[in-house]
Amino acid sequence: MQRYYFPIIHNRQIQPDDVGELFGSAEMAVQYGARVARDIASDPDYDRGAGTVVIVVDASGAEIQRHVVGSVGGAEPRLAL
């Protein structure tokens, strides 16, 4: 199990994730990041113009993927899994 972190950029400000979550693979962490982005997008009070992004980062600090909240596809791959 490896710890992954999910900082969020919202209105050009970063909301760090200092706790993270444990996953058995980077692929599972990427799926979780996508779910977080979908959950944010489904909030009726979500500001669609905020440019919110959920970032998936591994324990070494390497960015794995970005999920753009509310976009079609929602992901910008950073490296192969």
C-alpha positions in Angstrom: 0.0 0.0 0.0 1.2 3.5 -0.8 -0.1 6.8 0.3 -1.4 9.2 -2.3 -2.5 12.8 -1.8 -5.3 14.8 -3.5 -4.6 18.6 -3.2 -7.3 20.7 -4.9 -6.8 23.9 -6.8 -9.9 26.1 -6.6 -10.1 29.8 -7.7 -6.3 29.7 -8.3 -5.7 28.8 -4.7 -4.3 25.4 -3.6 -6.0 23.5 -0.8 -3.3 21.0 0.3 -4.0 17.4 1.4 -1.7 16.7 4.3 -3.4 13.3 5.2 -3.8 11.4 2.0 -5.2 8.0 1.4 -3.7 4.5 1.1 -4.1 2.6 -2.2 -2.7 -0.6 -3.6 -1.9 1.0 -6.9 -1.6 4.4 -8.7 -4.5 3.4 -10.9 -6.8 3.0 -7.8 -5.6 6.4 -6.6 -6.4 8.0 -10.0 -9.9 6.5 -9.9 -10.4 7.9 -6.4 -9.3 11.4 -7.6 -11.8 11.1 -10.5 -14.5 10.3 -8.0 -13.6 13.3 -5.8 -13.8 15.5 -8.9 -17.2 14.1 -9.8 -18.5 14.6 -6.3 -17.4 18.3 -6.4 -19.0 18.8 -9.8 -22.3 17.2 -8.5 -22.6 19.8 -5.7 -25.4 22.2 -6.6 -23.5 25.0 -5.0 -20.3 24.4 -6.9 -19.0 27.4 -8.8 -18.5 26.1 -12.3 -16.3 29.1 -13.2 -13.8 28.4 -10.4 -11.5 26.3 -12.5 -11.3 23.5 -9.9 -8.7 20.7 -10.3 -8.1 17.6 -8.2 -4.5 16.6 -8.4 -3.3 13.0 -7.6 0.2 13.0 -6.1 2.2 10.0 -4.8 4.2 9.9 -1.6 7.4 11.1 -3.3 5.6 14.2 -4.5 5.3 13.2 -8.1 2.1 14.4 -9.8 0.4 11.4 -11.4 -2.8 13.0 -12.8 -5.1 16.0 -12.8 -8.8 15.8 -12.9 -10.5 19.0 -14.1 -13.8 19.3 -12.3 -16.8 19.4 -14.6 -14.8 18.8 -17.9 -15.7 16.1 -20.4 -13.2 13.2 -19.7 -12.0 15.2 -16.7 -8.4 14.0 -16.6 -5.0 15.2 -17.8 -2.6 12.3 -17.6 0.8 13.1 -16.2 2.6 9.8 -16.6 1.8 6.2 -17.7 0.4 3.9 -15.0 
